[in-house]
Amino acid sequence: MTDEEIRQELRNKKKKQRVRKRIIAAVLAVAVFATAGWFTGKSIGNNKYDKEMKQFTSVVEDKPLINTAMSQLGNVGGEPFWTWFGFGMHVDWCAIFVSWCEDQCGFIKNDKAPSFAMVADGAAWFQRHKQWLGEEEAPAAGDLVFFDWNQDKELDHVGIVTSVVNDKLFTVEGNSGDRCRQKRYALTDPVIAGYARIPE
């Protein structure tokens, strides 16, 4: 190669490097803006969620089952509930939590609700006792809500309805992330498999 060809080759390499650096800088800028936007959106979404939760969980109805469940908010691990049921070690405890609340209210003793550790067993009991709500019946505070996370006809979780406001359902649940906490769902959420009502 001649000196001029070598110089031209070096110029081309530098030009390619400059283009590559610009592309990398552009990609990084897009990534930074996208990440910032995602975090901002998530923060706004979380703030809206928190505000809505505070607004509507403060107006839960004064019902024995709800009051009992709400008194356990913040419990982590569920030991008082699964030991009450007879388990000697940690188990999934959403259904056991609901059963414990029912028991504290005298519903199990009066045969108004079952004691159950398996979500499907509880749903089956309510269906047999004609306490399962039909599709045309709206849920109300104090009802139980059953969930099918994968929508595969296998019930996975159960909670207690604390209020229904417009198109939103508010609950208190045991074993939600291994703790007792309040949650919110759209009434049309497909993970909601059905509701049961305990007569007072």
C-alpha positions as CSV (number, residue, x, y, z in Angstrom):
1,M,0.0,0.0,0.0
2,T,1.1,3.5,-0.7
3,D,1.4,6.1,2.0
4,E,-1.7,7.8,0.7
5,E,-3.7,4.5,0.8
6,I,-2.5,3.9,4.4
7,R,-3.6,7.4,5.4
8,Q,-6.9,6.9,3.7
9,E,-7.4,3.5,5.5
10,L,-6.6,5.2,8.8
11,R,-9.1,8.0,8.0
12,N,-11.8,5.4,7.2
13,K,-11.1,3.6,10.5
14,K,-11.4,6.8,12.5
15,K,-14.6,7.7,10.7
16,K,-16.1,4.3,11.5
17,Q,-15.1,4.7,15.1
18,R,-16.8,8.1,15.3
19,V,-20.0,6.7,13.8
20,R,-19.9,3.7,16.2
21,K,-19.4,6.1,19.2
22,R,-22.3,8.2,18.0
23,I,-24.6,5.1,17.7
24,I,-23.6,3.9,21.1
25,A,-24.2,7.3,22.6
26,A,-27.6,7.5,20.9
27,V,-28.6,4.1,22.2
28,L,-27.4,4.9,25.7
29,A,-29.4,8.2,25.6
30,V,-32.5,6.4,24.5
31,A,-32.0,3.8,27.2
32,V,-31.5,6.4,29.9
33,F,-34.6,8.4,28.8
34,A,-36.7,5.2,28.6
35,T,-35.5,4.0,32.0
36,A,-36.2,7.5,33.5
37,G,-39.7,7.5,31.9
38,W,-40.4,4.0,33.2
39,F,-39.4,4.9,36.8
40,T,-41.4,8.1,36.6
41,G,-44.4,6.2,35.3
42,K,-44.0,3.5,37.9
43,S,-43.6,6.2,40.6
44,I,-46.8,8.0,39.4
45,G,-48.6,4.6,39.2
46,N,-47.5,3.7,42.7
47,N,-48.5,7.1,44.1
48,K,-51.9,6.8,42.4
49,Y,-52.3,3.2,43.8
50,D,-51.2,4.3,47.3
51,K,-53.6,7.3,47.3
52,E,-56.5,5.2,46.1
53,M,-55.7,2.5,48.7
54,K,-55.6,5.1,51.5
55,Q,-58.9,6.7,50.3
56,F,-60.9,3.5,50.1
57,T,-59.4,1.3,52.8
58,S,-60.2,3.9,55.3
59,V,-63.9,3.4,54.6
60,V,-64.1,-0.4,55.0
61,E,-67.4,-1.5,56.4
62,D,-67.7,-2.3,60.1
63,K,-68.3,-6.0,59.9
64,P,-66.9,-8.6,62.3
65,L,-65.0,-10.6,59.6
66,I,-63.4,-7.4,58.1
67,N,-62.5,-6.0,61.5
68,T,-60.9,-9.3,62.6
69,A,-58.9,-9.5,59.3
70,M,-57.8,-5.9,59.4
71,S,-56.5,-6.3,63.0
72,Q,-53.9,-8.7,61.5
73,L,-52.5,-6.3,58.9
74,G,-48.7,-6.5,58.8
75,N,-48.4,-10.0,60.0
76,V,-45.5,-11.7,58.3
77,G,-45.2,-15.5,57.9
78,G,-48.7,-16.3,59.2
79,E,-47.5,-18.5,62.1
80,P,-50.5,-17.7,64.5
81,F,-52.8,-18.9,61.8
82,W,-51.1,-22.1,60.5
83,T,-50.3,-23.2,64.1
84,W,-53.9,-22.6,65.0
85,F,-54.9,-24.9,62.2
86,G,-52.6,-27.6,63.5
87,F,-49.6,-27.3,61.2
88,G,-46.1,-27.6,62.8
89,M,-44.3,-25.7,60.0
90,H,-44.9,-22.9,57.5
91,V,-47.5,-23.7,54.9
92,D,-49.4,-21.6,52.3
93,W,-51.8,-19.8,54.6
94,C,-54.3,-17.6,52.7
95,A,-57.2,-20.1,53.3
96,I,-56.1,-20.7,56.8
97,F,-56.1,-17.0,57.5
98,V,-59.6,-16.7,56.2
99,S,-60.6,-19.7,58.3
100,W,-59.0,-18.2,61.4
101,C,-61.0,-15.0,60.9
102,E,-64.2,-17.0,60.4
103,D,-63.5,-18.9,63.6
104,Q,-62.9,-15.7,65.6
105,C,-66.3,-14.5,64.5
106,G,-68.1,-17.8,65.4
107,F,-69.0,-18.6,61.8
108,I,-67.4,-22.1,61.8
109,K,-69.0,-23.1,65.1
110,N,-72.4,-22.0,63.7
111,D,-71.8,-23.8,60.4
112,K,-72.0,-20.6,58.4
113,A,-68.5,-21.1,57.0
114,P,-65.9,-23.9,56.7
115,S,-62.5,-24.4,58.2
116,F,-60.2,-25.0,55.2
117,A,-56.5,-25.1,54.3
118,M,-57.0,-25.7,50.6
119,V,-58.6,-22.9,48.6
120,A,-60.6,-25.3,46.4
121,D,-62.0,-27.1,49.5
122,G,-63.4,-23.8,50.8
123,A,-65.0,-22.9,47.4
124,A,-66.5,-26.4,47.2
125,W,-68.1,-26.0,50.6
126,F,-69.6,-22.7,49.8
127,Q,-70.9,-24.1,46.5
128,R,-72.5,-27.1,48.2
129,H,-74.1,-24.8,50.8
130,K,-75.6,-22.5,48.2
131,Q,-73.4,-19.6,49.4
132,W,-71.5,-19.1,46.2
133,L,-72.5,-16.0,44.3
134,G,-73.9,-16.3,40.8
135,E,-72.4,-14.3,38.0
136,E,-75.2,-11.8,38.1
137,E,-74.7,-11.1,41.9
138,A,-72.4,-8.2,42.8
139,P,-69.8,-8.8,45.6
140,A,-70.1,-6.8,48.8
141,A,-68.0,-6.0,51.9
142,G,-67.6,-9.2,54.0
143,D,-67.7,-11.6,51.0
144,L,-64.9,-13.9,50.3
145,V,-63.1,-13.6,46.9
146,F,-61.4,-16.5,45.2
147,F,-58.6,-16.2,42.7
148,D,-57.3,-18.3,39.8
149,W,-54.0,-16.7,38.9
150,N,-53.4,-18.7,35.7
151,Q,-57.1,-19.0,34.8
152,D,-56.6,-22.8,34.5
153,K,-59.7,-23.7,36.7
154,E,-57.4,-24.3,39.6
155,L,-58.2,-22.0,42.5
156,D,-55.0,-20.5,44.0
157,H,-55.9,-17.8,46.6
158,V,-58.6,-16.4,48.7
159,G,-59.2,-13.1,50.5
160,I,-61.9,-11.0,52.2
161,V,-63.6,-8.2,50.4
162,T,-63.4,-4.9,52.5
163,S,-65.2,-2.6,50.1
164,V,-66.4,-2.3,46.5
165,V,-66.1,1.2,45.0
166,N,-67.2,1.9,41.4
167,D,-65.2,-0.7,39.4
168,K,-62.7,-1.5,42.1
169,L,-62.6,-4.3,44.6
170,F,-60.6,-3.9,47.8
171,T,-59.5,-6.8,49.9
172,V,-57.5,-7.9,52.9
173,E,-55.6,-11.1,52.3
174,G,-53.3,-13.5,54.2
175,N,-50.2,-14.9,52.6
176,S,-50.0,-12.1,50.0
177,G,-46.2,-12.1,49.6
178,D,-46.2,-14.1,52.9
179,R,-47.8,-11.3,54.8
180,C,-51.3,-10.0,55.7
181,R,-52.0,-6.9,53.5
182,Q,-54.6,-4.9,51.7
183,K,-55.0,-5.2,47.9
184,R,-57.0,-3.7,45.0
185,Y,-58.4,-5.3,41.8
186,A,-60.6,-4.3,39.0
187,L,-63.9,-6.0,39.2
188,T,-63.4,-7.3,35.7
189,D,-60.0,-8.8,36.5
190,P,-60.0,-12.3,34.9
191,V,-58.0,-13.7,37.9
192,I,-61.2,-13.3,40.1
193,A,-62.8,-16.8,39.9
194,G,-65.8,-16.1,42.1
195,Y,-67.2,-15.0,45.5
196,A,-68.8,-16.6,48.5
197,R,-71.1,-15.0,51.1
198,I,-71.3,-15.8,54.8
199,P,-74.7,-15.1,56.3
200,E,-74.6,-13.0,59.4
